[in-house]
Amino acid sequence: MNVHEFQAKQLFGQFGVPVPRGREITSPEAGAAWAAELNTPVFVVKAQIHAGGRGKAGGVKITKDRAAVPGLVKELIGKTLITHQTGPKGREVRRLLIEEGAAIAKELYVSLLVDRDSGWPVFIASTEGGMEIEVVAERTPEKIIREAIDPAVGFQPHNGRNVAFALGLPSIEPAVVNPFIQMLGNLYRLFMEKNAAMVEINPLVITGDKKLIALDGKVSFDDNALFRHTDVQQMRDLNEEDPLEIEAGENNLNYIKLDGNIGCMVNGAGLAMATMDVIKLAGSEPANFLDVGGGATKETVAAGFRILLKDPNVKGIFINIFGGIVRCERIAHGVIEAAKEVKINVPLVVRLQGTNADEGRKLLAESGLKLEVANDLWEAAQKIVKLTGKAA
């Protein structure tokens, strides 16, 4: 689960990470009142959406004129921002963050996430703050610093010193070395205590008066641990999520919307990824990732059909089920009953493999439903692509 920048900074403040004074704003009147209270030489008005690239898209405004703040709020609220992360439809701005500006002397980058190879939390840092870290990694990988933290021991001062000295902080600004080490420890506490998946500050700035400030922040959380954190659950903004993904979550389905034209319904994440690959290999594009889980009951299949058919881009559906724990004839019954319940008006190809696959395929073939049955994954992919047409 992702949260807005202003929410990330609220969490930073709770854990002792320095942030600018700021507040969430949803109206020009609230903006004017907060600007009067803030009373700073520079006001920064930032659109709050779950996407990067807001500044380049015109979603960040800076002014020294307090009287101009309400007008900037009015300009941004309701605006659709299109960035490299929103897709062509963009995201509507419903809330803003208004905060004080900072006298920037140096910009750094710091993040904390789990290293997939070791399973340990790892700090990523760079002197190239303010840039997208992926660009830095591609162009100047030598400027990326990594410091893994042994979870059995936790963050130690020497971890912080390793990062600080690798960044050259004693030369850049000696006064911030100890505050920087303390800040890394606080970020680690936030990461572990809140079951975060990623914490990022970009940029982390050194100000003209030799202070550290998290000028921008992102935090995402492990969905599987949200039940432990009611405070984090309350930060969820459904306006920032795809309605179909919300519906899938309510039905305990793992669904991610994509841009293709073939809806996929598969049991098991690995098989779902392979199905998407083979659709592309056959000449088309998957419209989604949808894992119905190991059960694939009538209810889950029906919910999957409803979600897929609500996507106007879906021109055909490919069901790919491996019957292991659940036998294929039971899955076939579930597909048949669900198909009768939900009106399916696009081509449907079903591939069953595993325990009692022959019996399951026979049930589908004799069901009277308008569908194609396949034995082989490649055969099934070719069938659905032929029925729907290759992607443009």
Salt bridges, closest charged atoms under 4 A:
GLU5 OE2 - LYS9 NZ 2.74
GLU5 OE2 - LYS46 NZ 2.66
GLU5 OE1 - ARG54 NH2 2.95
GLU24 OE2 - ARG95 NH1 2.66
GLU37 OE2 - ARG23 NH2 3.45
GLU75 OE2 - LYS61 NZ 3.31
GLU92 OE1 - ARG94 NH2 3.44
GLU99 OE1 - LYS9 NZ 2.83
GLU99 OE2 - LYS46 NZ 3.74
GLU100 OE1 - ARG21 NH2 3.16
ASP115 OD1 - ARG146 NH2 2.86
GLU128 OE2 - LYS143 NZ 3.64
GLU132 OE2 - HIS84 NE2 3.48
GLU193 OE2 - ARG189 NH1 3.85
GLU200 OE1 - LYS218 NZ 3.98
ASP216 OD2 - ARG54 NH2 3.31
ASP231 OD2 - LYS194 NZ 2.55
ASP237 OD2 - HIS4 NE2 2.76
ASP237 OD2 - ARG95 NE 3.56
GLU240 OE1 - ARG91 NH1 2.95
GLU241 OE1 - ARG236 NH2 2.74
GLU247 OE1 - LYS310 NZ 2.86
GLU285 OE2 - LYS280 NZ 2.58
ASP311 OD2 - LYS257 NZ 3.69
GLU329 OE2 - ARG327 NE 2.65
GLU341 OE1 - LYS298 NZ 3.70
GLU341 OE2 - ARG306 NH1 3.34
ASP358 OD1 - ARG361 NH2 2.51
GLU372 OE1 - LYS383 NZ 3.62
GLU379 OE2 - LYS383 NZ 3.48
